[in-house]
């Protein structure tokens, strides 16, 4: 339809013609282009059969043992078949693993419902959504931790994908509120508040995350009062919150800077005080601008939680590492890493696709 | 009020620490830096030996960190430029290939890539006897990557001097040409003269010195290689891991910078009669750099900080030295303070250098 409007009277070329034209224009337009295309095609032709053979044709399935796998030429899916539950749930008790599975299903359902509110008739009903979220979080905590009819499971046994999700989601959610305070503090008129905020943000951003995690593990017992014990998960979680907050604060500051002075002046002339100006006028506009960069920070946070492997916690990557170290499957590692990499890849790609969709919609609304 | 609350919180934390330290039998003080260190550092550039002071061990770790980070920044920027240009190529296949690379490396954790590379370098590659040699003189085995080393010769220093002189001459020539253009409106042709200065001068020095060029090829002696330039599996893993990962991010930054130039700018340049290269050099790049430099700075910084993941693959960088020293001396607070101070200094110095550069190229508004 659109094509007919654009070229009145022109005959639309047939499909093979159009395909041929596309190939000509995009692949063989100039000599250099043709050379590049042929080189890449040659590369693909020489590599792809090997990849397919490794992935599927020569791959070994369930009854295969590690000796057979190490002698074979293909991927050892038997290794994954034996270890996928360890990789997904870490050291969580084997018979109770339906609980983290159910908790994750609940979490994903909530995420999907929140990301597409129109489909689930939740658009604009923010109070209802928050209430459902609160209930869901309580249910997830109950499922993972046990008690009240379920066998209790200590946090040191939590692992795999649920741990990765907890560290990143709880971390990003808590860091968000701290980040707002830090961003406001950095632009505050009070010199001490400003100095503290700048000092905090620059200090945290100048130190590698792994340094902060070491600090959390080693220094935490020193700075809490004697007799108080904070478990490792909470320590790592606090380190992540403090770390992400500094980065988010800088993103939010960027949004605050984009709000024209007229908005502040208008709020002041309405008689609004500092907190009401910020809460009702400035922040809603500023946060809207920075949603895409906050999502990008969250994607980074999701990947960065893998660093807990270094302080001996079993997140998704950590339990893949543990699966690989099993002496019964010694020498196999590509399959485990491939499995985990695929999970990370799918999650991050989905999130960045959603972020781009959001960016387009917000951009359209702003114009 | 707020200051008081902060001071109170700080006093509470310090009070806790002072209560806890004696209870756990930990002393406080930086005197341990002068004590001898009892551990080895496998590869270091300053010739550290066990028995030297802990301070020197820290220094060795810091030099290793800077070594990896500096090499990583240079290589990653080069790879990123190639990827960005491939991504912008009119060739559909090339562009999609670069897209696939970027998405794959951006969306998986760096630590995963590092561990994968490390195991691959250390376990899967063949023993030195069966080393894989893609080019003559280049060997890839589980002892790392071996490259031919150029044997140093006093003439090489002179060649470097010639190159520096040539570059300085070319710069002066450009300034003279710009001055002529401003005065007369006609830019003198300087292309051949520049080439002669930059390439010809060092080459002339090199040939005049008798062209001393000898390669020391790595050779198999017993169970391992001797000679050549060796790169341990740990170093190779952390370096290439950082390069592959960071380049994906930098490529997107560079691409965004180039795409950020309005089409009208290029049209205007071409209607002024500028050729393709001049358009790129005088119109596109100066404006693109303005967009590219600030995010690129933060990517350089994050590469430097990510080099601390060397601890996971066993390369003795600063963080690795820290873990060993903490375990040896039992001084957690002082040890981490040293590490934090070093990383902060490195970050601030990099930020300072890039900010100075950014100020030079930033848009001057009148």
Interface residues (C-beta under 8 A of the other chain):
Chain A: X26 X27 X29 X33 X36 X37 X40 X41 X190 X192 X193 X196 X203 X205 X206 X207 X208 X209 X210 X211 X214 X215 X218 X219 X221 X222 X223 X224 X225 X226 X299 X303 X304 X306 X307 X309 X310 X317 X321 X331 X333 X334 X337 X340 X341 X344 X345 X348 X349 X352
Chain B: X2 X3 X6 X13 X16 X17 X19 X20 X21 X23 X24 X26 X89 X90 X91 X92 X93 X94 X97 X103 X104 X106 X107 X108 X109 X110 X111 X112 X115 X116 X119 X123 X301 X305 X306 X308 X309 X311 X312 X319 X322 X323 X326 X332 X333 X336 X339 X340 X343 X344 X347 X348
